[in-house]
Amino acid sequence: MKRQIEDSDYVLMLRRFIRAAGRRFAESDPEGLALLSSLRQDLDEQISFAASSQLQNFSCSEISRALGVSKQAVHKRFSPRRPERLKREGGGA
């Protein structure tokens, strides 16, 4: 039987891995630091993916409380972009 891992336990495990990587790359060359830094972009992309997906089931208010930001910030960063908005912002044809 597959063991369920609680979300908080999973995040604690990831934090331990990231801290261990920081200690490892502190004694490495600059290329190691670049590898560690690349995790930031991966994490930002996954936060955006998860939050955008959650907007299908949760309100901006619920997500904003969880992230500690305003509803407007959640809406601006994670809501799907509409074609008319892209056109106004210079991103459309």
N, C-alpha and C positions, 0 to 999 in steps of 0.2 A: 504494500500500500504506500502511495506517495505521501510524504509528509508535507503538510501545509506550513508555509513560513509566513508569520505575521508581517505586515508592512513595516512596522517599526523595527522589528528584528532585522529585516532585509536592509533597511536604510542604515542601521548601525553597522552591519557587516560591510556595506559599501564604504562607509566613513572610515572604517579600520583599513580597508584596502587603499583608499586614497591617501590616508596619513602615512601608511607604510611606503607608498610610492613616493611621497614627498621626502621622507627620510632617505630612501634609496637614491633619488635623483639629486639630493643635496650634496652627495659625495660623488656625483657623476660629472660628465661633461655637459656643455650647453645644449647638445642635441637631446639629452635626457630631459632637460628642463622644457624644451620645446614639446616633447612627447607628453609630459605632464600637463602643460598648458593646453594642449589640444583637447584634453578632457573637458575643459570649460565649454567649448563649442558644442561638444556632444551632449553635455548636460543641458545646456540652453535649448538645443533642438528637441530633446526629449521632454523637457518641461513644456515647451510650446505644443508638442504633439499631444501630451496628456491633457493639458488644460483645454486645448481646442476640442479634443474628443469629449471631455467632460461637459462642455457647453451644450451637448446634445441632451444631457440628463440633469444638469444642475444649472442654477441661475448664476448670473454674473456676481450677485451679492454673495452667494455661498462660496464661490471660488475666490472672490476678493478677500473674504474673511480668512479663508485657509491660507492664502498667500500673503496676507497683511498689506494689501495694496487697495487702491480705490476701485470701485466698479468700472469707472471710466478707463482706468489703466488695463483692466482685464478685457474690456470690450475692444479697446484699441489694439492691444497686443495679440489677442487670441481669437477674435471673431473672424469668420471668413470674410475676405475682401470682396466687395461687390464690384462689378465692372464699372458702374458709374463713379464709384469712389476712386478707382484706379485712374480713370480718365481725368478726374479733377486734380489728382495728385501727379499727373504727368506720366503715369505708368501704362496708360492704355493707348490704343491706336486712334 
